[in-house]
């Protein structure tokens, strides 16, 4: 019985017939996030079965894209932050 438990504990999975779109997306994410394919796949599986730590809300912000309105007060506040205070640099 212990041998069976030990075998199952270190068992590896083999996936076949992975659709090209899934393969491309996992490879893209792994490269973009500087992760191994193994890590990217494990994280994708965890998300897919609902086991990843805190649930992450995923959204594309499409509902607010293109809704920016000019605000002179905001622009002024940002401009003030861009000024260098010479006294602090001495």
Buried (B, 14 or more C-beta within 10 A) or exposed (E): EEEEEEEEEEEEEEEEEEEEEEEEEBEEBBEEEEBEEEEBBEBBEEBEEEEBEEEEEEEEEEEEEEEEEEEEEEEEEEEEEEEEEEEEEE
